[in-house]
Amino acid sequence: MNKHIDSQLILVVEDDRPVRGLITTALEMHDYRFEAVDSGKTAVMNAASHNPDLIMLDLGLPDMDGIEVIEKIRSWSTVPIIVISARTEDADKIAALDAGADDYLTKPFSVDELLARVRAWARRARMGGGETQQTVFENGPLRVDFAAGSASVNGAELHLTPIEYKLLVLLAKNAGKVLTHTFITHEIWGTSWDSEIASLRVFMATLRKKIEPDPTHPVLIQTHVGVGYRMTRL
């Protein structure tokens, strides 16, 4: 474990020794407090006993699939989980996000991008992870309570990941405006890497599944091909 002036603890779950070394060295060089494990069972036990503030999780573990690890941890914890995986198919990303992951970083990745993701989650933790503006946004069946940090459709509360909620708030606060891919990724992740623009497409797909009556024919979130997205006022 490494010491950090901040009390936040990062749990790194990676069985590939070189990749684990790359991640932990980057964290150590920037004075983050962390623990590293190499199996799913150890990760679940560690998450339960040490209550980390952020988990960085590989999906291809030797004893169980990372999706199962996410599901087990999600049965009792809402700790942010960043998946770091060589699986690049959208279906794999969507499966991880649907299981409860909050972010997805594909291998190979740059250390700068990795640290940018960590900084983004640290900022959200310091800010309390929610919006403070005392307003409510209503648009057709959609209702977003910024103060409560919650959203609902037709009165039914939505179960959104932190990134999905942040995307929804960004679109709601700019309803009627076309937001470019670069603008959105910069607001969500703090940078605009090509991999983040690819991830944005996946997060929009999972968000639409939760808020659109028919995700294959969206009415709330419109795609402007090659440009970005816009929330339509109903």
Buried (B, 14 or more C-beta within 10 A) or exposed (E): EBEBEEEBBBBBBBBBEEBBEBBBEBBBEEEBBBBBBBBBBBBBEBBEEEEBBBBBBBBEBEEBBBBBBBBBBBEEBEBBBBBBBEBEEEEBBBBBBBBBBBBBBBEEBEBEBBBBBBBBBBEBBEEEBBBEEEEEBEBEBBBBBBEEBBBBBEEEEBEBBBBBBBBBBBBBBBBEEEBBBBBBBEBBBEBBBEBBBBBBEBBBBBBBBBBBEEBEEBBBBEEEEEEBBBBBEE
